[in-house]
Amino acid sequence: MQMCTVRSTALPEGEPLLEWCERYQLEGIVWKRRNSGYASGTSRNWVKVKCYGWSVANQHRHKLFKAPDKTEQSHASANPKES
């Protein structure tokens, strides 16, 4: 996993930073209000913008975390792979 942290008190133009993140294949940018604490879920104090290239390349990533459905499990147990 690539991670880059840039701290700034003010960033007048976010587009050049987003372009930089896109060039280095990072996921995107998270902005937060300086005085806001962490809270899970959606918040108006936090804004997340994903890079287009990352979103396209990872559009099926959620399937990695999905449990197999019952038909896939029964098919796998009925036809075990031979070693």
LINJO-V133835 format. One line per field, one symbol per residue. ss: DSSP state (H for helix, E for strand, - for the rest). phi: phi as a letter, one per 20 degrees, with the letter a starting at -180 (. if undefined). psi: psi as a letter, one per 40 degrees, with the letter a starting at -180 (. if undefined). Layout:
BEGIN
ss->???
phi->???
psi->???
END
This chain:
BEGIN
ss->--------------HHHHHHHHH----EEEEE-------------EEEEE-HHHHHH---HHHHH----HHHHHHHHH-----
phi->.ebcdcdbfbcfcefffffffffelefrccdbfgeeefbfnfbfeccccefgfffffdfdggffdeffffffffffffcffee
psi->hhhhhhhidhgdhddddddddddefidaihiihdeiihhiaiieehhhhiiddddddfdeddddehiiidddddddddgiii.
END
